[in-house]
Every structure is written in C-alpha cells, then in structure tokens.
Amino acid sequence: MDRNFLIKNNLTEISGSFFIIDMMYATSENMVMRPVYKEVGFGDRAYAHLDVAVRLQELASQLADQELKLRIRDAYRPPVAHRRFLELVPVEGFFASRPENSLHCYGTAIDCCLTDLKGRNLKFPTEVDAYEKKYAKQIAKGVTEPFYKHLEKARQDFLDTRYAEEINNRELLKKIMTSVGFEPISSEWWHFQLPGGKDDYPMIEWE
C-alpha cells in the first residue's frame, strides 16, 4: 500500500502480536467464492482508520489478560472491491447496495472473532460473515432462502440453549469490543464500527 495514500486518508495497517490478520476476501473461502481483494490488486493486508487502530491497540492488555487473540477477517474495503461483490452476487440486501452504504469502505468497521493464543477460533453461532461453502454455492445458483434462515443465528439477539457456548463467546466479544468504544450492529455478531459512521468520516476511494 502506498504510504502517501495511507497518510492522506488517515489509514494505517493493523498489526500486533494479539491480532491475527486473516482477510477472508483475499481468499476464495467467502460468500462470493473469489479472492476479490487479490483480483483487484489490493492484497491480503488489513488497514483501518487511525481511530480504529487506536481502539484496537487499547485491547492488547485485555486480550493478554484473558489469553485471547483477535482474528481480523475484514477491515478497510476498497469501493472497487465492494462493487465487484455486487456484480458477483446480485442479490438485493446481501451486501450493502453501494460502497457508500458500507462503513468498511470508510475504513471505520472491522469484522472479527476471538481465538485462543494458538489461533484457534472460539465457537460462535456462525462463522464470520455467516460463511459456509454450501450456502455460497446455493446463492451462486440463486437459492437464498436457506442462507437467510441460517443468517438468523448471526443476530445479536439470537438465543438458543443449544448454542450456549457460542452465545457466551459472542457476548464476550461484544463486551471486549464495546469496552474501547466500538459499536456493534444488531444483525451481525462479528461486525464492529466507530461511532459516527458516515457523518464523521469520508468514504475512501482506493487509488
């Protein structure tokens, strides 16, 4: 990533011993089944607004105390990549309808989960992005109902005694992230964003 681009847009690379960078859209293991970030030349590194990075660094001691790490699955998303998502999966409501509606394109949102110190994910009600290969294949064929049923488990208010451990981990993640000022959203347990959203930050077009 060009240093001048980062400076101009108040972006920085996410790094640190308590963060595992594992950008899902730089691989084919995601709901579009393509390594879109690599295809558009963005690569597999995680970048975010400086205000995000400051909050993440505040988590380090808390993660250390609990013998946890944070796996980053998505962060700043170039609008060109988001537009490619919409071309690959032209299903209304699946992705934000345009880059301007996704805080990832502003560098102010991250998708993440907790792992142990060896990098093994804790159990959650779904995978990050509710990804499962079978659903991705169904959606590619225009079959969406099974995925949207599965997506109900991604909600912050999903409660089912069969998922007690997963829900406890969801609540732990939310507690950790909100303790440093991130905001959750109701529909995705893995998504956290800066307060203010589009009102306080500009969308960042990748150059």
C-alpha positions as CSV (number, residue, x, y, z in Angstrom):
1,M,0.0,0.0,0.0
2,D,1.3,3.4,-1.0
3,R,2.4,5.3,2.1
4,N,1.2,8.6,0.8
5,F,-2.3,7.1,0.2
6,L,-2.4,5.9,3.8
7,I,-1.3,9.2,5.2
8,K,-3.7,11.2,3.1
9,N,-6.7,9.1,4.2
10,N,-5.7,8.5,7.8
11,L,-5.3,4.8,7.3
12,T,-2.8,2.5,9.0
13,E,-2.0,-1.2,8.8
14,I,-3.4,-3.3,11.6
15,S,-0.7,-5.2,13.4
16,G,0.4,-6.5,16.7
17,S,1.0,-9.8,18.4
18,F,-2.6,-10.1,19.7
19,F,-4.1,-9.7,16.2
20,I,-4.3,-12.4,13.5
21,I,-4.8,-10.9,10.1
22,D,-6.9,-13.3,8.0
23,M,-8.7,-11.3,5.4
24,M,-11.5,-13.5,4.1
25,Y,-12.0,-11.7,0.8
26,A,-8.4,-12.2,-0.1
27,T,-9.2,-15.9,-0.3
28,S,-11.9,-17.9,-2.0
29,E,-13.3,-19.0,1.3
30,N,-16.1,-16.4,1.4
31,M,-19.7,-15.9,0.2
32,V,-18.6,-14.7,-3.3
33,M,-16.1,-17.7,-3.6
34,R,-13.4,-15.5,-5.2
35,P,-10.3,-13.8,-3.8
36,V,-11.6,-10.4,-4.8
37,Y,-9.1,-8.4,-2.8
38,K,-6.2,-10.0,-4.7
39,E,-8.0,-9.9,-8.0
40,V,-8.4,-6.1,-7.8
41,G,-4.8,-5.7,-6.6
42,F,-5.5,-4.9,-3.0
43,G,-3.8,-7.9,-1.5
44,D,-4.3,-9.5,1.9
45,R,-3.3,-6.9,4.5
46,A,-5.7,-5.2,6.9
47,Y,-5.9,-1.4,7.0
48,A,-8.2,0.8,9.0
49,H,-8.7,4.4,10.0
50,L,-6.3,5.6,12.7
51,D,-9.3,5.9,15.1
52,V,-9.9,2.2,14.7
53,A,-6.3,1.3,15.2
54,V,-6.1,3.3,18.4
55,R,-9.0,1.4,19.9
56,L,-7.6,-1.9,18.8
57,Q,-4.3,-1.2,20.5
58,E,-6.2,-0.5,23.7
59,L,-7.4,-4.1,23.5
60,A,-4.0,-5.6,23.7
61,S,-3.7,-5.8,27.5
62,Q,-7.3,-7.0,27.9
63,L,-6.7,-9.8,25.3
64,A,-3.5,-10.8,27.1
65,D,-5.2,-11.0,30.4
66,Q,-7.8,-13.3,29.0
67,E,-5.3,-15.3,26.9
68,L,-7.1,-14.4,23.7
69,K,-6.3,-13.0,20.3
70,L,-8.5,-11.1,17.8
71,R,-8.8,-12.5,14.3
72,I,-9.4,-9.8,11.8
73,R,-11.5,-11.1,8.8
74,D,-12.2,-7.8,7.1
75,A,-11.3,-4.1,7.6
76,Y,-11.0,-1.3,5.1
77,R,-12.6,-2.4,1.9
78,P,-11.8,-0.6,-1.4
79,P,-15.0,0.5,-3.1
80,V,-13.9,-1.2,-6.3
81,A,-13.9,-4.5,-4.4
82,H,-17.4,-3.8,-3.0
83,R,-18.7,-3.1,-6.5
84,R,-17.2,-6.4,-7.6
85,F,-19.1,-8.2,-4.8
86,L,-22.3,-6.7,-6.1
87,E,-21.5,-7.9,-9.6
88,L,-20.7,-11.4,-8.4
89,V,-23.7,-11.7,-6.0
90,P,-26.5,-9.5,-7.5
91,V,-28.9,-10.4,-4.7
92,E,-30.7,-7.5,-3.1
93,G,-29.8,-7.0,0.6
94,F,-26.9,-9.5,0.5
95,F,-24.3,-6.7,0.5
96,A,-24.8,-3.0,1.1
97,S,-26.4,-1.7,-2.1
98,R,-23.4,0.5,-2.9
99,P,-20.0,1.2,-1.3
100,E,-21.3,4.5,0.2
101,N,-23.5,2.4,2.4
102,S,-20.7,0.2,3.8
103,L,-18.6,1.5,6.6
104,H,-15.8,-0.9,5.5
105,C,-15.3,1.4,2.6
106,Y,-14.7,4.3,5.1
107,G,-12.1,2.3,7.0
108,T,-14.2,2.6,10.1
109,A,-15.5,-1.0,10.5
110,I,-13.9,-4.4,11.1
111,D,-15.2,-8.0,11.1
112,C,-13.6,-10.1,13.7
113,C,-13.7,-13.1,16.1
114,L,-11.8,-14.3,19.1
115,T,-9.2,-17.1,19.2
116,D,-7.1,-18.7,21.8
117,L,-3.4,-18.0,21.9
118,K,-2.7,-20.7,19.4
119,G,-5.0,-19.1,16.9
120,R,-7.9,-21.5,17.2
121,N,-11.2,-19.8,16.8
122,L,-13.6,-19.8,19.8
123,K,-17.0,-21.1,18.9
124,F,-19.6,-18.6,17.7
125,P,-23.2,-19.1,16.5
126,T,-22.0,-18.8,12.9
127,E,-18.7,-18.3,11.1
128,V,-17.7,-14.7,10.4
129,D,-20.0,-13.4,7.6
130,A,-22.1,-16.5,8.3
131,Y,-19.9,-18.2,5.7
132,E,-20.4,-21.8,4.8
133,K,-19.4,-23.2,1.4
134,K,-22.7,-24.9,0.9
135,Y,-24.6,-21.6,1.2
136,A,-22.2,-19.8,-1.0
137,K,-22.8,-22.4,-3.7
138,Q,-26.6,-22.2,-3.3
139,I,-26.5,-18.4,-3.6
140,A,-24.4,-18.6,-6.7
141,K,-27.4,-20.6,-8.2
142,G,-29.9,-18.0,-6.9
143,V,-31.1,-20.1,-4.0
144,T,-31.1,-17.7,-1.0
145,E,-33.8,-18.9,1.5
146,P,-31.5,-21.5,3.3
147,F,-28.8,-18.9,3.9
148,Y,-31.2,-16.2,5.2
149,K,-32.6,-18.8,7.6
150,H,-29.0,-19.6,8.7
151,L,-28.3,-15.8,9.0
152,E,-30.8,-15.5,11.9
153,K,-28.1,-17.1,14.1
154,A,-25.9,-14.1,13.3
155,R,-28.1,-11.7,15.1
156,Q,-27.1,-10.2,18.5
157,D,-30.4,-11.2,19.9
158,F,-30.2,-14.9,18.8
159,L,-30.9,-17.0,21.8
160,D,-31.0,-20.8,21.8
161,T,-29.9,-23.0,24.7
162,R,-28.3,-25.4,22.2
163,Y,-25.8,-22.7,21.4
164,A,-24.9,-21.7,25.0
165,E,-21.1,-21.7,24.5
166,E,-21.4,-19.9,21.2
167,I,-23.6,-17.2,22.6
168,N,-21.3,-16.7,25.6
169,N,-18.4,-16.1,23.3
170,R,-20.5,-13.7,21.2
171,E,-21.3,-11.7,24.4
172,L,-17.6,-11.8,25.4
173,L,-16.5,-10.4,22.1
174,K,-19.1,-7.7,22.3
175,K,-18.1,-6.8,25.8
176,I,-14.4,-6.6,24.8
177,M,-15.1,-4.5,21.7
178,T,-17.5,-2.1,23.2
179,S,-15.2,-1.5,26.2
180,V,-12.9,0.5,23.9
181,G,-15.7,2.4,22.1
182,F,-16.7,0.2,19.2
183,E,-20.4,-0.1,18.3
184,P,-22.0,-3.5,17.4
185,I,-24.8,-3.9,15.0
186,S,-27.8,-6.0,15.6
187,S,-27.7,-8.2,12.6
188,E,-24.0,-9.4,12.6
189,W,-22.2,-10.5,15.8
190,W,-18.8,-10.1,14.1
191,H,-19.2,-6.5,12.9
192,F,-17.9,-3.6,14.9
193,Q,-17.7,0.1,13.9
194,L,-16.7,3.5,15.1
195,P,-19.4,5.8,16.4
196,G,-20.4,8.5,14.0
197,G,-20.2,6.4,10.8
198,K,-20.6,8.2,7.5
199,D,-21.3,11.6,9.2
200,D,-17.8,11.9,10.7
201,Y,-15.6,10.1,8.1
202,P,-15.3,10.2,4.3
203,M,-15.5,7.2,2.1
204,I,-12.0,6.3,0.8
205,E,-11.6,5.5,-2.8
206,W,-8.6,3.3,-3.3
207,E,-6.1,4.6,-5.8
